[in-house]
Amino acid sequence: MSQLLPPSPLPTKPPFRKGKRLGLGAVAFSGAGQLALGIAGGLALVGRSRVRTAGPPLPEQTIERVKDEIAETKDKAKEARNE
């Protein structure tokens, strides 16, 4: 059958080159994924440390003032009922 077909004008590559290319592509893809995860992990650590140093999410003085105002309002309501 090879006598019926003309020789191919394009040179064929040995199969081991395809495997080498596939392996290098897989390594590059994996490396890019690991790099992205490393960057994301680093950003997460920086963000976490900044949140911790920011302090509590609610101002303590405001909470105490609101509690005092609620207690004062309750006391005035009791006095009004007793009169």
FENBELZI-V424798 format. One record per residue. N is the residue number from 1. PSI is psi in radians with two decimals (NA if undefined). NEAR is the number of other ideal C-beta (glycine too) atoms within 12 Angstrom. D_CENTER is the distance of its C-alpha to the mean C-alpha in Angstrom with 1 decimal. Layout:
BEGIN
n=N psi=PSI near=NEAR d_center=D_CENTER
n=N psi=PSI near=NEAR d_center=D_CENTER
END
This chain:
BEGIN
n=1 psi=-0.57 near=4 d_center=59.3
n=2 psi=-0.35 near=7 d_center=58.0
n=3 psi=-0.43 near=6 d_center=61.4
n=4 psi=-0.48 near=6 d_center=60.7
n=5 psi=2.41 near=8 d_center=57.3
n=6 psi=2.75 near=7 d_center=57.4
n=7 psi=2.54 near=10 d_center=55.2
n=8 psi=2.33 near=9 d_center=51.7
n=9 psi=-0.41 near=7 d_center=51.4
n=10 psi=2.34 near=6 d_center=47.8
n=11 psi=2.48 near=8 d_center=47.4
n=12 psi=2.53 near=10 d_center=45.3
n=13 psi=2.51 near=12 d_center=42.7
n=14 psi=2.60 near=10 d_center=43.0
n=15 psi=-0.46 near=10 d_center=40.5
n=16 psi=-0.45 near=10 d_center=39.0
n=17 psi=-0.62 near=13 d_center=37.5
n=18 psi=-0.75 near=13 d_center=35.5
n=19 psi=-0.70 near=13 d_center=34.1
n=20 psi=-0.75 near=14 d_center=33.3
n=21 psi=-0.74 near=15 d_center=31.5
n=22 psi=-0.76 near=14 d_center=29.6
n=23 psi=-0.78 near=14 d_center=28.6
n=24 psi=-0.66 near=14 d_center=27.6
n=25 psi=-0.71 near=14 d_center=25.5
n=26 psi=-0.70 near=14 d_center=23.7
n=27 psi=-0.76 near=14 d_center=23.2
n=28 psi=-0.74 near=14 d_center=21.8
n=29 psi=-0.77 near=14 d_center=19.4
n=30 psi=-0.73 near=14 d_center=18.2
n=31 psi=-0.70 near=14 d_center=18.0
n=32 psi=-0.69 near=14 d_center=15.9
n=33 psi=-0.73 near=14 d_center=13.4
n=34 psi=-0.66 near=14 d_center=13.5
n=35 psi=-0.75 near=14 d_center=13.3
n=36 psi=-0.72 near=14 d_center=10.1
n=37 psi=-0.65 near=14 d_center=8.6
n=38 psi=-0.74 near=14 d_center=10.5
n=39 psi=-0.77 near=14 d_center=9.3
n=40 psi=-0.71 near=14 d_center=5.6
n=41 psi=-0.72 near=14 d_center=7.2
n=42 psi=-0.75 near=14 d_center=9.7
n=43 psi=-0.65 near=14 d_center=7.9
n=44 psi=-0.71 near=14 d_center=6.6
n=45 psi=-0.71 near=14 d_center=10.3
n=46 psi=-0.78 near=14 d_center=11.7
n=47 psi=-0.73 near=14 d_center=10.3
n=48 psi=-0.74 near=13 d_center=11.5
n=49 psi=-0.62 near=12 d_center=14.8
n=50 psi=-0.64 near=12 d_center=15.4
n=51 psi=-0.70 near=13 d_center=15.0
n=52 psi=-0.70 near=12 d_center=17.5
n=53 psi=-0.24 near=10 d_center=19.9
n=54 psi=-0.43 near=12 d_center=20.0
n=55 psi=-3.07 near=10 d_center=22.1
n=56 psi=2.64 near=12 d_center=22.7
n=57 psi=-0.40 near=10 d_center=21.6
n=58 psi=2.36 near=12 d_center=25.2
n=59 psi=2.23 near=12 d_center=28.1
n=60 psi=-0.67 near=12 d_center=30.5
n=61 psi=-0.70 near=11 d_center=33.6
n=62 psi=-0.73 near=13 d_center=33.0
n=63 psi=-0.78 near=14 d_center=32.6
n=64 psi=-0.71 near=13 d_center=35.9
n=65 psi=-0.74 near=14 d_center=37.7
n=66 psi=-0.74 near=15 d_center=36.7
n=67 psi=-0.72 near=14 d_center=38.0
n=68 psi=-0.72 near=14 d_center=41.2
n=69 psi=-0.65 near=14 d_center=41.7
n=70 psi=-0.78 near=14 d_center=41.3
n=71 psi=-0.74 near=14 d_center=43.8
n=72 psi=-0.72 near=14 d_center=46.2
n=73 psi=-0.70 near=14 d_center=46.1
n=74 psi=-0.73 near=14 d_center=46.8
n=75 psi=-0.74 near=14 d_center=49.7
n=76 psi=-0.62 near=14 d_center=51.2
n=77 psi=-0.69 near=13 d_center=50.9
n=78 psi=-0.74 near=12 d_center=52.8
n=79 psi=-0.67 near=11 d_center=55.4
n=80 psi=-0.63 near=10 d_center=55.9
n=81 psi=-0.59 near=9 d_center=56.5
n=82 psi=-0.32 near=8 d_center=59.0
n=83 psi=NA near=7 d_center=61.1
END
